Amino acid sequence: MSKYNKYADSMGINPTTKGRMLEEYPQLQTCVDFISNSGIDSDKYLRYLAWLYDPQSPLMKEYRGDLIQRRAQAMNLSSYNGDSDYRCESAFVIMMRNRLWTLRCDNEKAFAEFSEMVGQPITEANEDVKIKAIERKGKLLELMSEMSARIEKIDKELFEEDHELEDAAVKIATVGQAAKNYRRK
């Protein structure tokens, strides 16, 4: 028994559960869908992902910022030694960090909306109106800069600069999918 096992009960997804992970946590089906035809042992892989990415995992606390060490420990604890599937991993991260992911998506959407407004040419003839339009664009650009920094901060917290995982998340996830997938037992 590992020194980490005593913390497993407090995790959102307990990797030491006695039964099959998918039976205990049916919401993990979203992750399994990505690996169903890959030959990956889904039960061990889900245990690995729980150790690796569950926000309450003791590995998240002990190895914060050291993804390589955390991966090695998670593999050891779960007895998983196969390949990683970034689509499955990103779905797991999004499911576990639903609120943070939703905040990221909302900031991204607002950024795109502001960008459209900033991209519109100023066509006013009246100088006073033109100056106010320029000031408004300046304010929007400041807000966009703040949003961009916020998105980068959220991405760092979610993906710890693992750009492959981040890219996979952006490709496969939607806010609605993330929101409906996670419910604690």
C-alpha positions, 0 to 999 in steps of 0.5 A: 500500500502506497503512502498516497492511498490514504488520500484517495477517498477524498479525491473526486475520482478515487483511483483505488476503488475496488470495482471497475472505474467505469462502473463506479464513475460512469461519467468517465465514459467521455474519456473512454470513448477516445481510447475504446479502439486503441488497445489501452487498458481503460481501467488502469488508464482511468486510475492513472488519470485520476492520480495524475489530474484529479485536483485532490490527488496528493500527486497534484500537491506534491509534484505541482509543476513537475509533470514528468515526476507526477506522470511517473508516480501516477504510472507506478500507483496505477500499474499503467505503463502504456501510451497516453492519449491526449484527447482522453486526458484533456477530456478528463482534465476538463471534466475535473476542472469544469468551472475553470474550463467554463471560465476559460471558454467564456473569456475566449468567447468575449475576447472574440466578440471584442476583437470583432468590435475593435476590427470595425473601422471608425467612419464617424465624420464628427470629431467628438464622436470619432474621439469617443469611438477611438477611446472606446476601442482603446478601452476594449483593447485594454480589456482584451489584454486582461482577458488574454492574460487571464486565459493564459493563467487559466491554461497554465493552471489547467494544463501546466504548459503541456501544450499537446494536452492544451491543444487536444482540449481546445479541439475536442471540448465544448462548454456544454460537453464539459458541464454535463459530464461531471457530477460527484458521487 
